[in-house]
Amino acid sequence: MKNDPWICGISASPHNGAVCLLKGAEIFVAIQEERLSRRKRDGIRGAHPSLSLSYCLEYAGIKPSELSLVVCCVTNRAKNPVQDVKLNPILETKLHNIPTLYIPHHLGHAVSAFATSGFRESAILIVDGIGSPVEDLTKEECDVCKWPVEDGYETVSLYGASESSFTPLEKHLVANGAWIRAHGIGMPLFGSLGGMYSAVASQIFGDVFGAGKVMGLAPYGRPEIPTHDFFDIVDGRFVFHDTVPKRFQHAEHWPLRQKEYENLAASTQAALEEGLLYLVQHLHELCPSPNLCYAGGVALNSVINEIFVRDSAFKHLYFMPAAEDSGTAIGAAYYGLWELTGKNSARKLIHDAVGRNYSPGEISKAIEKMPGVQQLDSTDPISAAVDLLCEGKIIGWFQGRSELGPRALGQRSILCDPRRPDGKAVLNMRVKHREAFRPFAPVILLEEAKNWFELDGQSPESPFMLRVCKFRQDRKQEVPAVVHVDDTGRFQTLTKEANGQLYELVKKFYEKTGIPIVLNTSFNVMGEPIVETPEDALLTFLSTGLDYCFLEGQIVKKRKAILFELNETAWPQRINELVSSSLKAALIAKTKDGDGQGSLGPTHPLQDYTGTFEHPTHGTLTIEVEDGNLKGTFAGGLIIFRRYSAWSSPLQHYCHDIFEVVAQPFKGYQVLFIPDVKGNMDCVAFLVKKEFSRDIIFIRTSKTETDRNSIEKFTGTYEDSDRLMNVSLSEGNKLIAIVPGQSELELAQRNGTEFNLKNIPGYNIAFEIDASGICRGLTVTQPNGIFKLNKR
């Protein structure tokens, strides 16, 4: 056996798939698939390549052959060929003689919690929607399935753990995997506690994964539906009923039926509390340890976690930050380590920061590729951030290694002054684009928590934002942006050791304002994963109402002007305007067409649509004519196509300037060509389906290298009575345009004398060449007008 072996753990789940690499007993790196694919709750299959595997191996700087063991934790059946990790083309375990193991889903949760708790022994509670089938459980686990059912799947598991050994104590199953089951219009039926919450989320919000919304809505209502309408506990077994689903046989979602749904949410929360309190008390009877580890998707219910802290018989509680399925990647890796070594180092996870670092150079390159941002100079970024917060600005905060779990804990966060009375409304409406009732979290210095929250003698520690406490009555009015309707806050406590720069920021904010709290929410918009890369952060920054973005000490703001246009309507708002207006024109054309099958044909000759189009982070789209039709080839770093290094498809005309992708895997997706004010088709929108929340815009670029001699004649100073522009050559033979007061803008050549602004739609510069080949002037065509400038 190698010293400090490398162990790979895989959460092979259809939702929240993840990969973890251990080096010895240390979590070297771990990442959720969704952070890389940009598909919310994206899954992983053991037999398939994944972005997470490549990311972790690359960051560790190792080859698959250097792995000592691969352990896969599977949701659903492990024997399904799609989960056969020996077929994974990245790992090639057979070729490299790497041993592989499989562990059941709840055991993966249990190991993940215990291994990161720092406890030497503990009771463990796992509660989620559904886990592994009985056929994949260990013999010891099968022996504690007290109520066997046909084709049973685990839903609740109770364990005792000591050092590196686990003792299954009790396991609850759902028959036929029916943790949630549609039965026509209305609320689904449910067969587990996690399924109950998901069914209610489906009814209220049309989303089975909207449990967090239900928890946020619950304090607005009254628990008018009794627990026994949801379930009864009969001889220790949960017996779920159809009473509540039968009350909601319709498909009307929020914001309809608001009061009824507020009460439904409150009733569901009360029923869940009752069921979980029974389980935690029963677990203590079976395993009277002073310690409790808790994981599974239901463990993200912070309100109930606080009840455990105050009312359970356990003295020391540990809530796994990656409590949902991504955490089982950590559990799989530690299970493998203990199989190899038999030793548990009992390392306590003090901060959920297990992604990779991004260097200042990588961040600078990302900023350079984003034409809509402008970098600011600062010798003290933390003080600058505090000053901006005090001015009422909302900032993106990108620092250190990303979180694995679903909470933003100060590495990928959006920050705001908690004193703003309108803070919650502004963030929900202008930045996050989500329901107005949803609360925001306070991050607070650990040493000040007792002065702001009603802790009633309990420990103030809440490093992973998994507890909810009431604010003290004499303080809540000072921080209205982070106080929920029931006077509570889902708080995160900060220490210098664990939280570094975020701790320093909050401390300086405290010194300046007397408030040791800052509002923290995840750096994303509703429906998207939390950002992972600097490029992700900048794209989200540009497409939301954020005012500034801090990336490892580098500060950017949005450009105030582009060439001769103020930026209030230019970038990035113009993107949405361009797509909206072009779609409207296409809809009108389709209506006039009658049959809607595009018989009128494209509005331009096919050759006008051809060329190479680029996105700053998603790669390139090449359009060409082949056999009388358009063909699109996607290549490079396209985020939603990262599983496909390059792929092509014919593009069939749909209507107006819209074409449809013909070939799988993106058959039916649409490509919209957007003309500028001159009629040039220099902007293409890839209209993604509902699982992606943002259309992707490509801008025309040159496919060939620019010859320095051919463009040097364009350099110089151009002016009219009111405007001035300087055009120069960069070392890379790129033309650069500079308007006083603005930073450099790169020009992308579209033909011999015409250039567009790189990655910014709607701006064209045409140079005027006289008969002797001398450049005499230029014409700028942009969204707010046409401007002619003469060369000095």
PyMOL commands that set and color helices and strands:
alter all, ss='L'
color gray80, all
select helices_A, chain A and resi 33-37+51-60+64-66+81-83+85-87+93-96+105-115+134-136+139-143+175-177+193-205+211-220+227-229+243-247+258-286+297-300+302-311+325-341+360-369+381-390+423-432+446-451+476-478+480-482+496-513+534-542+573-593+606-609+639-641+708-714
alter helices_A, ss='H'
color red, helices_A
select strands_A, chain A and resi 6-12+18-23+26-32+67-74+100-103+121-127+153-162+165-174+180-181+189-190+231-234+237-240+291-295+316-319+373-376+395-398+412-416+441-445+467-470+488-494+517-522+548-551+554-558+561-562+565-566+611-615+619-626+629-635+646-655+658-661+670-674+683-687+696-701+716-719+724-729+735-738+745-749+754-757+764-769+775-782+785-791
alter strands_A, ss='S'
color yellow, strands_A
deselect
rebuild
show_as cartoon
